[in-house]
Amino acid sequence: MAPLRKWSITALGVVLIWSAIGIGAYALAWQAHARHAAQVLLKSEHAAMDQIAAKGHGAACLVSGQQPGQLSGILHVPALHLTAPVEEGTDDRELNVAVGHDPQSVWPGVAGASVFLAHDVSYFVHLNELKPGDMITYQTACNTVKFSVSAQQVVAAGSDVSGTTGPSLVLDTCFPANALFFTSQRLVVRATEVSAATKGTSLRRGRALAAGASSVNYAVPAPTALVAQGLTLQQNEAP
C-alpha cells in the first residue's frame, strides 16, 4: 500500500503542476490576445477620429448609432494604465476583443447609467484596484466624457443595475477579478460624470456672415380686388 500511496501522491502533484502551468498559459494567452486586439482596434478608432477632425464643415460633430460588433470609442483608465477599445454589444465576439457596451443602457454623456462589460482576465483584470476619485474617460471621434469613480460593490450575477438621474458610468466584470473560471458574482464599479465636451468645427465664419448681412424688409401686396373690399390681416382669422 505504501508504494501505491506514494505513486498516487506523485501523480497528483504532477497533475497539479501541469494544471497550474495550463491555467497560467491560458491567462497569458488571453492577455496577449487582448493586447493585440487593442492595438488593431485602437488604430482604427484613431483613424476615424483624425478623419472627422479634418472635416471643414461648420456643423457640430455627430456619430450615428452603432450596430452590434461595431467599434464605438476608447476607454481610458489612467489609474490602471488601461486604454481599451469599446464595441457595441456584450456577446463573446465583442468581449473577446474589446470592452462591450450594454445595448440596453445609454451611451456615456446621456442621463442614466452607461454600462460597460469586459472579461476579468483581459481588460478588467485589475478593476478592483480602482478607488473613489480615480478618473475614467470615454472618447469617441466626436465626444469626450470624463467620470470620477464613486464606489464599487460585489453583486450576484444577473443583478439589475440601478439607473441614475444624471449621466453615470458602470464597469462590470466577474469577481474575483482574476478568476479563470465562471463565477456567480460580479464586481461593479460606479462613476459619476464630471465633464463632457463635443467636438465641432468653428462656426465663426457663419456668425460673421450673419452679422454682416444687410437687414431687408419684405412685403407682398394683396390683390387689388381684396384691397378694395377693405380686407386686412386683422380681419383674417386664418393663422
N, C-alpha and C positions, 0 to 999 in steps of 0.2 A: 504493500500500500504506500509505503514511503516514497519509492521511486515514482509511482504514478502521481502521487500528490505533488512531488517536485516538478514533474513534467507538466502537470496542469498549471501550476503557478507560473512556470516559464512561458508556456503557451499564452496564458492570459496577459503576461507582461508584454510579450511581443505584439499581441493584438492591440493592447492599449497604446503602445508606442506608435504603431502604424496608423492607428485611428487618429492620434494627436497630429501626426505628420499630415495625414489626409485632410483633417479639419483646417490646419494651418495653411496648407497649399490652397484649399478652397477659398479661404478668406483673402489670401494674397491674389489669387486669380480674379476674384470679384473686384478687388480694389484696382488692379491693373486694367481690367475691362472698363471700370468706371472712369479711370483717368483718360484712357484712350477715347472713349465716347465723349467725354467732356471736351477734349481738345478739338475733336471734329465738329461738334455741335456749337461750341463757343465761337469757333472760327466762322461758321455760317451765320450766327446771330450778329457778330460784329460786322460782317459784310453787309447785312441788312441795315444795320444802324448807320454805317457810312453812306449807303445808298440814299437813305431818307434824308440824312443831314446835308447831302449835296444838292437836294432839290431846291429850286429857286422860287417856287410859288409862294404866295403870301398867305395861304390858308394854314390853319392850325394842323399840326401833325396828328393823323388818325391811323389806327391799326384796326383792321376788320377782325371779327370774331374768329378764334382759332378752332380748327377741327381736331378730333382725337388723333393723337400722334404728331400734331404739328408743333414745331418749336415756337415758343411764345415769349421767352425772355431769359434773363440771367439773375440768379440769386447769389447775393454776396453776404457772407457772414464773416467779417474780419476776425472776430474772437476765435473762430475755428479754422481760420485760413482757408475758408471754403468759397470757391467760385464754381457754381454749378448751372448747367443749362436746365431750363424748365420747359416741359412739354404738357400739352393739354391731355388729360386722361390719367388714370391710375391703374391701368392693366399692366401685365408683365412687360408687354412690348414697350411701354413708356418707362416703367420703373427700372427696367434692365439697363437703360442708358441715360436716364435723366431723373430729375425731381419732377413729380407729377402734380398737376393742378387738378383738384377735385372739380369736375364739371358742374356739380350741384352747388358749388359755392361761388361767391362773387370773385371778381378779379381784384387784385390789390389796388387801393385808391378809391374803391366804391364802398359806401356804407354797408357794413356787415363783415362777417368773418371769411377771409380768403384762406382756404385750406390747401397746404402743400404736403405731399407724402413722399417718402423715399425709403429704400431698404436700409436697415441698420448696418449692414456690412459694407455699404458703399458711401453715399454722400452724407448720411446722418449718423455715421458710426460714433461721432463724438458729440452728438446733440445734447446729451445730459450734462455737458460741461458749461452750457450757456447759463449766464447769471442775469438777474434783473439789471437793466440799464445797458446791456450789450446791444449793439446796433445790427440791424438786418436791412439790406437794401434789395429791392426788386427793380430791375431795369429792363425796359424794352426799347425798341427803336424810337419810341415817342415819349415814354414816361419814365420817371424815376421816383419811386416811393420809398421812404425810409421809415423804419419801425424801431421801437425800443422794447426789448424783452421785458415783460411784466411778471410772468410766473411760469412754472412748469408743474405738471402733475402726471401721475401714472393712473390710467383708467383701464377698464376691461375692454377687450377688443369688441368693436361694434358699437361702442357707446356713442350717443349723439354729441355733436359739437355744438354748444350753445352759441347763438348768434350775438352780435353786438350792435348797438345803435350807431356807432361810428366805425370808420374803417379800421380793421384789425387783421392780423396775420396769425395763422396756426400752423405749426410744423409738427408733423405726426410720423412716428416710426415705431418699430417693435421695441419692446422692453423685456429684458435688459438690452441696452443699445448695441452691444457687441455679440448678441446671440446669433448662433449659426443654425438655428432651428426655428420652427414655427412656435410662437408664444401666444399666450392667452391675454397678454397685457400690452398696452400701448403707452409710449411716452409722448405727451402733448406739451409743446412749448407755445405759449401765447405772447404776442407782441402787439403794441398799440402804435398806430401811425403818428409820426411826429412831423413829417413834411412830405409834400408831393409837388412835382413840377412836370409840366407838359411842354415838350419841345415844339417850336414852331418858328418859321422864318419871320423876318421883320415885316411889320405892317406899316412902317413909316412912309414908304412911297405912296401907299393908298391914302393914308391920312393927309399927306401933303397935297395930293391931288384934290381931295375933297375940300380942304381948307382954301385952296387957291381958285376953286371954281366960282364963276360969277353966279349970283342969285338971279333967277329968271322967273317971272310970274306968267303962268299960262292961263289963258281964258278961252272958252269955247262958246260962241254966241248961240243963243236959242234961235230956232227958226222964226222968221218974221211973222208968220200966221199965229204962232203961240204968243209972241210978244204982244201982238195986237189984242189978244184976249186978256192981257194982264197977268199971265202965268209967271210966277216966280218960284224960287226954291222953297220959300216959306209956305207956299200954297200946295206943294207937292208932298204928300205923306209917304211916298215910297222912299225907302232908305237909299 
